[in-house]
Amino acid sequence: MRDRQGRIATENERLVLDIVHRNPEISRSILTKHTGLTQQSVHRIVDSLISKNLLKADRETKSGPGQPSLTLTLIDDAAFAFGVSLNTDTIQLSLVNLSCTQIIDTYVEPTNLNNRDIVIKGIKSSMERLAEEHSVPTNKIVGVGFAITGYRLGAPDKFHTSSQLSEWANIPLLPELTGHLHDHVWVENNANANAIAETLVGAGRTHASFSYLSFNYGFGGGIIIDGRPLTGAHMNAGELGTILTPDQMTSRPALGELLIRLKNHGININSIRELAEKFDPNMPGVREWVDEVTPHLNLTIRALSAITDPSAIVFGGEAPPALRDMLINASSNPFGDHDPTVRSPSRPSLIKSDIDGDAASFGAALLPIKQQILL
């Protein structure tokens, strides 16, 4: 499937595939208008993609004079990718196909998250099991995306992590992961992986430029500009915790802090996964915590709005849906009152991610697809 440079599709082929993905059953004649390429170039690219078994074409029903155009769709089972999300207390594994449809997601239950060898072996075993269960040929698995909590430390695959994942901190991850999981591996932090999932199957369908708030054990974000992730000079764009001063960190909207507040009220929930399963908006301490974090959440929203000018800010991560609603309602007026006679800049919509649960493993699985086949 790959060329001599290891590519599955050329840049122009990826452009065509991406347009077809976003516009299922688009006609070849309309596709030409979307690409900016000549009709002859589009026909040649489409023929190449059909020969590579990435694209299929069907004749439209003839309704007038002339040859009916072709309608184009991706071949779902032409390619697959795995995505792994390593959180503070869980590992989630996703399998997706070329159409970016999530086929399966499952939790891998390692005995010790801080033991890299055990975790990687558990992931490998689960990947093999899922591929066998869903009859996915090995040669159609185009890569693995790996998402981890934390921010980068001077290299694409080195992260500062939370204390629960200290054995994963400040080491090059690619040599270990590539050696065990697949020849083609991409690493990303969980917040950016969440945002990538939104670009293809969530808010990105209607918002080309948006910001993503990832409520996990910590608090981070992803920034999408014109459909592409913004990474920054040090690949840490969206590291929202740095907006706050050290003495404000305990009042940031991080779910780890919510667990502490719940324990102070006698509610022993010991993990983010357990919080998702048992969350009740009426739990003692929840409303107080939301009130506590709202000023810092509003500061974050104002900063993102001023700097990146998104059309939407998406509330997601591992926060339960009811908690996402509470945070959106609490931040319904982050800009405060202003003089109605003064024209204000356009404000972003505050919306809840419709992707069920934490989308990081899903977004991680989309990394190999986006990097090699789509845009």
N, C-alpha and C positions, 0 to 999 in steps of 0.2 A: 504493500500500500504506500510506502514511503519512497521518495526519490533519493538520489544520491546524497543530498544534503540533509536527509532525515525528515523532510517535510511531507505532510500528507496532501496538502493543497497549496497552490501558489497564492500570492496576495490577491490577484483578481478572481481566482476561483473561490477564495474565502469570502470575498465581497459578494459574489453571486450567491453562495450558500447561505450567508448571513441574511441577505434580503429574502431568500426563499423561506428561511426559518421564521422570519418575522411576518411573512405574507404567504401562508400556506396556499398551495394551488394557484399561485400567481401565473399569469400567462407569460410566455417568452417575449411577446411583443411589448407588454407593459414593463417587464424586467429591464429591457433596454433603456427605457426612460429613467429608471431608478439608478442605473449604474454610471451613466455619463460616458459609457463606452459605445463604440460603433456597433451597429447591428451584426456585422460580420464577426466582430470580436466576441460578442455575447453568444452567438451561435456556436462559435468554435469552443468557447469555455464550457457551454452547456453540454456539447458533445463529449468533451473530455471528462466532465464530471459523471456523465451517464456511463462512459466506458470504465470509470473507476468504481462504479456501483455506489456512488454517494447520492446520486440524484436519479429520479425517475420522471418520465414524461408521458403524458396521456394526451391524445387528441381531444380538443374541445368539440362539442356538438356543432356541426356546421349550421350556421344560421343565415348565411348570405353568400355572395359570390367570393371566389378566392379560396385559398387553402386555409382550413381552420388552424388556429394557433395551437401550440403545445401548452398544457398546464403542468407546472413543475412542483414537485414535492420532494422532501428529503426522504431517503430510505432509512427508516428508524433503526434497523438492526445492522446498518453498515459500520457503525463504530460504537464503542462503549467506553466508559471511564468510571473509575472508582474515586470516591472522595472520603477522606478521613477527617474527623473533627476531634481534636484532643482538648477536652475541657478539664476543669479542676477535679471533677469527680466522675466523668464518663468519657467513653470513646464512642463516637457514632460513625457508622459506615454507610455510605450511599453508593448505589449503582445507577448510572444514567445512560441513556442512549443518545444517538446523534440529534434527535429532535429535542434534547434537553428535558426529556420526560424522566422523572424519578421512578425507577422500576421498583426499587426496594430500599428501605433503610432499616438498620438494625443496630442494636447496642452490642458492642464487644465488651465482655466482662473480664477484664484482667484482674489478677490477684494483687497487683501493685502497680499503680499508674506511674510511679517514680522509677520503675525498673524498665529501662528502654528495651532491653533484650526480650523480656517477657511480653511487653506491649507490642513490639513489632512482630514477634512470632504469632501473637494472637490475631493481629490484623491480617497477616498473611494467610493464616488458616481460614479466617472468616471470608476473605476475598475468594479463596479457592472454593469454599463451600457454596457461596452465593453464585459464582460463575457456573458451577456444576448444576445447581438447582434451576437456574434460568437458561441453561444451554447456551452460554456465551462462549464462543470459541476464543482461545487465548490470543490468536492473531488479530482479533477484532478489538481487543482492549488497547486503547491508544495511549493510556497513561494513568497516573494516579495523582490526585491533588491532596495535599496534606495541610490542614489548617490547625493552628495552635494558638492558645491565648498568649498575649504578650506583645512587645514591640521589638523592632529589629535593633541589632547591635553592630552596626558597621558592615554588615554583609547580608545578602538576600536570604540566607538560610540560618542565621544566628539570631536568637531571640532572648530577651529578658522575660522570664516567666514569673508567675506567682510562686510562692513558696511550696505549694503542693506539687509543683512540677519542676523542682529545683534541678533534678538530674537531666532535664532537657535544656537547661539554660546555658547560653553562651557557648554552644558547641555547633559546628557545622552539621546540619541535619541531612543534607543531600547525600553525602557519601554513605551513611547508614541506610537511608530509606531507598536509595537507588540500588544499593547492593542486595536488598531483600525483597522489595515490593514490586518494582518494575524498572525497566531501563529508562523510562521517561517519567520523572516526578517533578512536581511544582510545589513549593511551599508558600504559605500565606498566613497572615494572622486571621483569627476567627471573624473579627469585625469586617475586614475587607472581603472575606469569603461570603459572609452574609450579604454584603452589598452586591457582590457579583451575581449571587442567586437572584436578587431583586431585579437586576438589569435584564435578565432573560425571561423570568417567569412571574415577576411581581410588578412593583411600581415602575420599573424601566419601560414597561409596555406603553405607558402614557406620559412618563416624565423622563426626558433625555438627560436632564441634569438634576440630581437629587443628592441629599445627604442621608446617611443611615446611622441611627443611634443603636448601638449594640449593648443591651443590658445583660451582662453576664456576671460572673463572680466579680469582675471588675467592670469598667465602663469605657467603651471605645467607640469608634465610628469608622465609617467608610464614606468616601466622597466620589461621586460619579459625575463626570463632566462630559456632556455630549456622548453618553453611552459608554465611556471608558473610565476605568478607575484612575483617580489621581494618586500618584505614589509619593511624589516629593523627592528632594535631593537625597534624603537619608532613608527613603522608602517608609516613612512613618507618618505620612499625611493621614489625618483622622485620629491621631492619638489625643483624644479629647481631654484626658485627665490632666494634661500639661497646661490647660487653661487655668486650672485652679492652683492656689498656693498650697504648700504642705499642710497648713493648719485647716484647710478646707476639705482635704481629701476624705475624711470620714463622713462628710456630708454630701459626697457625690452620689449620683444615682446608680450605685453598684449593688448588685444583689447580695454580695457577701456582707455588706453593711446591713442590709435588711435582715439577714439571718441573725446577726448580732442583736438587732432590736427585738426580733421575735423571741430570742432566748431570754432577753431581759424581762419579757412579759410571760415567761414560763412556757413558751411554745418551743419544743425541741425539734426543729427541722434541721437536719444535719448536712444537707446537700442541695444544690440547685435543682437537681433532678427531682428530689423529694418535694421541693418547693413547688415545682410545676405540677406535681400530682396532687398536692394537698392544698393549694392556695385558695384562700377565701378572702375577699376584700374586707370582710368584717372581722378578721383576726385582730386581736389587740396589738397595737403597735404599727399596723400597716398605714393607717391614715396619718399618724404622726410622722412616720418616715417619709411619706409622700410630701407632706407639708415641709419637712426639713430639707429635702433635696430640690424642691421646686425652684428656689432662687438660683441655684447653680445650674439647674437644667435650663432655665430661661436664659441665663448668661451664655450657655453653650449654643442655644438656638439663635440668639442675637449674633454671636460671633460667626457661626456658619452662614447666616443670612447675609451679613455684611461682607464677608470675604469671598464666599463661593456663589452667592446669588442663586440658590437652588429653587426649583419650582415646587419641591416638596421635601419635607423631612420625615423620614420613615422611622417609626418606633418598632424595634424588633429585638433580636437576640434571643436569650433564653427566658425573658420575662413572660410569665403567663399572659394570655390574651386579656384577661380582666385587669391585670396590673398595667398592661400597656394602655388600656382605656383610661385608667385612673391617672396615669402620668400625662396623657394627652389632654384630658379635661383640666388638670391642674395647670397646664401650660397653655391654656387657650388664649391668653393675652400676654405673650412674653415680651412684647414691645411697650407695654404700659399705655397709659392715656397720652394722647398728644393733641395738639391744636388741630381741630378738624379743618381749619382754613388753610393749613399747610399741607401741600401734596406730599404724601409719603411714598417711599419706594414700594414696589410690589412685594408682597409678603408671601412666604412659602406656605403651602398647605401642610398641616400636621396630620399624618395618616398612619394607621396601624398596618404593619405588614400582614398580608393575608396568607403568607406561607406558614403552615402549621409547625409549631415548635421551633427549635433552633435550626436555621437553614445553613449553618456553616459547612456541614459535610456535603450538602447538596451543592453549595457554591464551590467547594473545593473540587468536587467531581466535574464541575463545568470548566475548571481551569484548563485541563488538557484539551477539552473540546474547543474552547475559545482560542487557546494559544496555537492550535494546529489546524483547525477546520473552519471555525467561524471567526468573527472579528470581536 
